[in-house]
Each structure stands twice: as structure tokens, then as C-alpha cells.
């Protein structure tokens, strides 16, 4: 009887560990030549933003799961020569929302998934900042670009968490796949 109870308890704990707090699925992003693996069903939005001095249509997909926010954005630029400037501007704008100390303490490593341009501004950034309410927020984000014909397509993917959770970002970024 004791073995049966222990076996049943172990089975329940195993099943609870398999519950889909993070239900990863591959989502193609129309018009982006990118598919992304997200742990939840994404919401989509498009808006016009200023990027490197020009109004640009930015398309986003994102969701919240297990205490984290996952998002991916993309935009097209007509001038491929502005890739570095646009990625730098985009990264700075995102970090500005986390407060002045976030940009100063952010760490970067080169980042270029298969099919992306290898640029000094294509990076994976880790930063800590604060929400407007003062609560801490940790960012792990990537910025990269690729050419698509005569145009340039820029990408940004990010994970926001309350505490550092690099394993979530690793899994999310591993699921970014540019169409070939």
C-alpha cells in the first residue's frame, strides 16, 4: 500500500511538472520571413514608430506566460546602409524604458542567427531596470537584421522577467528561425 501511494504521488508530481505553464509552439510571422517559438498564444499589433530618424511600420507579436513577457518585433527599411544605425537606435529606445541605469549597466554579446547579417550592432543584451511603478525588471533581448531583396528587415526579440531567468531567454531565442 505504501509503495502504491508513493508511486501515485510521484506520478501526480510528474504530471504537475508537465502542466503547460509554458506551452511552446512555433508561430510563423507573416511578412517577416521569421518563425518564432513562443510559450503561449501571441497577440499581434502593428504601429508606426520612429526608427533611425524615419517613420517605420513596426509589427509585433507577444504574450505573457509563467511570470514572463515574450515579444518579437520586425520592421522593413528601404536603405540597407542604415542597418547598424537602426539597430543601435532601437536598442537604445528599449533600454530607455527601463531607466537610466539599465543602459549604463547593460551587457552585450554578438548575436546573429542563421541567415542574419553579421553586424557589430546585432547583439544579445542583458539588462536590469525598473517598471514605472518601481518594481525591478530584467530584460534579455536580441536585435538583428537581414536583407530581403533590395530591402532590409530588422528584428527584435525580448523576454522580460521579475528575476533573472536566462534559461527562458535561451529557449526563446533558440526558436527564432529566419526563412531560407
Phi and psi in degrees as a GROMACS rama.xvg file:
@    title "Ramachandran Plot"
@    xaxis  label "Phi"
@    yaxis  label "Psi"
@TYPE xy
-62.6718  -41.0467  UNK-2
-63.2375  -39.5383  UNK-3
-64.7628  -44.0701  UNK-4
-62.6121  -45.671  UNK-5
-63.0098  -42.0997  UNK-6
-63.9591  -41.7838  UNK-7
-65.6682  -41.0082  UNK-8
-63.0413  -43.7935  UNK-9
-62.0952  -41.0372  UNK-10
-63.7982  -42.9156  UNK-11
-63.0765  -42.1994  UNK-12
-64.5871  -39.7646  UNK-13
-64.4344  -44.3684  UNK-14
-64.0399  -38.7365  UNK-15
-64.0888  -37.2238  UNK-16
-66.3271  -23.378  UNK-17
-91.8463  -3.14104  UNK-18
-61.7705  142.019  UNK-19
-82.4168  67.466  UNK-20
-64.2324  -34.0858  UNK-21
-123.441  97.8347  UNK-22
-99.916  81.3814  UNK-23
-64.8433  135.232  UNK-24
-147.101  148.767  UNK-25
-87.4391  128.85  UNK-26
-123.73  118.095  UNK-27
-75.6941  143.236  UNK-28
-106.374  103.634  UNK-29
-56.0858  135.127  UNK-30
81.1501  -5.2331  UNK-31
-102.888  -13.5484  UNK-32
54.5483  39.0578  UNK-33
-144.883  138.315  UNK-34
-116.51  149.934  UNK-35
-134.925  144.902  UNK-36
-99.5867  118.49  UNK-37
-118.428  150.832  UNK-38
-88.8855  10.8091  UNK-39
-162.889  164.368  UNK-40
-72.7828  123.865  UNK-41
-83.5655  152.038  UNK-42
-92.6409  154.436  UNK-43
-124.729  147.503  UNK-44
-154.06  154.929  UNK-45
-135.268  138.653  UNK-46
-152.508  163.46  UNK-47
-96.4174  130.343  UNK-48
-131.061  163.911  UNK-49
-88.8031  127.47  UNK-50
-134.916  114.324  UNK-51
55.1209  41.1932  UNK-52
85.4619  5.21306  UNK-53
-131.647  140.705  UNK-54
-65.0837  131.863  UNK-55
-137.442  137.349  UNK-56
-80.41  121.364  UNK-57
-111.273  126.104  UNK-58
-110.046  134.476  UNK-59
-128.778  151.256  UNK-60
-139.079  137.079  UNK-61
-166.48  166.221  UNK-62
-160.253  167.321  UNK-63
-116.36  134.18  UNK-64
-155.305  140.481  UNK-65
51.6842  40.7488  UNK-66
76.3664  15.9813  UNK-67
-130.793  151.338  UNK-68
-109.561  129.361  UNK-69
-116.684  132.238  UNK-70
-148.381  149.26  UNK-71
-138.319  137.37  UNK-72
-130.905  154.558  UNK-73
-149.977  154.225  UNK-74
-151.728  152.652  UNK-75
-107.898  140.835  UNK-76
-122.487  142.624  UNK-77
-75.8572  -24.6636  UNK-78
-110.828  99.5699  UNK-79
-59.3253  -22.4269  UNK-80
-66.3883  -16.0373  UNK-81
-95.105  11.5057  UNK-82
-55.4444  -53.7919  UNK-83
-61.4219  -44.9386  UNK-84
-61.434  -42.9681  UNK-85
-67.0775  -42.4487  UNK-86
-64.0081  -42.4139  UNK-87
-60.1586  -46.3013  UNK-88
-62.0278  -44.7691  UNK-89
-62.8287  -46.1907  UNK-90
-60.4272  -46.1152  UNK-91
-61.2781  -41.076  UNK-92
-63.5995  -41.3385  UNK-93
-65.5757  -46.3095  UNK-94
-66.6337  -32.3353  UNK-95
-57.7223  -32.3771  UNK-96
-70.5491  -14.2764  UNK-97
-95.2558  -3.76038  UNK-98
106.466  161.658  UNK-99
-60.8893  -36.9493  UNK-100
-71.6428  -23.3678  UNK-101
-63.1778  -47.9372  UNK-102
-64.771  -39.094  UNK-103
-66.7425  -33.9301  UNK-104
-100.387  -0.34926  UNK-105
-64.1483  143.932  UNK-106
-115.846  140.512  UNK-107
-120.702  146.29  UNK-108
-132.647  150.732  UNK-109
-59.3579  146.151  UNK-110
-146.319  123.284  UNK-111
-154.388  99.2662  UNK-112
-66.0565  165.526  UNK-113
-54.2512  127.469  UNK-114
95.4611  -8.23193  UNK-115
-88.7767  158.59  UNK-116
-72.2633  140.057  UNK-117
-89.4356  105.431  UNK-118
-128.389  148.059  UNK-119
-59.6883  -27.5964  UNK-120
-86.406  -6.08402  UNK-121
-82.7111  105.784  UNK-122
-138.342  161.417  UNK-123
-109.13  124.642  UNK-124
-115.723  138.485  UNK-125
-118.922  128.739  UNK-126
-148.519  155.1  UNK-127
-122.093  136.539  UNK-128
-148.698  -151.28  UNK-129
-142.161  145.991  UNK-130
-71.0542  165.15  UNK-131
-56.1145  -26.6486  UNK-132
-82.6001  1.20166  UNK-133
93.1691  -9.01702  UNK-134
-72.7321  142.905  UNK-135
-67.2898  149.983  UNK-136
-141.537  138.044  UNK-137
-110.525  134.581  UNK-138
-115.979  134.771  UNK-139
-127.399  117.225  UNK-140
-137.204  156.279  UNK-141
-127.827  146.56  UNK-142
-130.969  131.88  UNK-143
-156.115  172.417  UNK-144
-144.489  162.216  UNK-145
-151.866  155.558  UNK-146
-90.1432  144.678  UNK-147
-133.43  91.1013  UNK-148
69.6477  -130.103  UNK-149
-87.0537  -4.34284  UNK-150
-102.499  165.756  UNK-151
-114.44  134.502  UNK-152
-115.033  130.552  UNK-153
-107.223  147.949  UNK-154
-135.116  149.933  UNK-155
-145.575  128.66  UNK-156
-126.368  143.797  UNK-157
-149.004  148.955  UNK-158
-125.512  126.248  UNK-159
-110.339  131.398  UNK-160
-138.088  163.754  UNK-161
-79.9684  -29.2584  UNK-162
-129.71  158.605  UNK-163
-60.4447  127.863  UNK-164
-139.544  68.7768  UNK-165
-60.8117  -26.7359  UNK-166
-64.3025  -33.3849  UNK-167
-66.6557  -45.3505  UNK-168
-64.5103  -41.0772  UNK-169
-58.0862  -45.9218  UNK-170
-67.0753  -42.5271  UNK-171
-62.2319  -49.9023  UNK-172
-66.5886  -31.7003  UNK-173
-64.5632  -22.8792  UNK-174
-90.8839  7.34694  UNK-175
-85.5424  118.489  UNK-176
-133.634  116.057  UNK-177
-76.1788  139.413  UNK-178
-65.2699  145.561  UNK-179
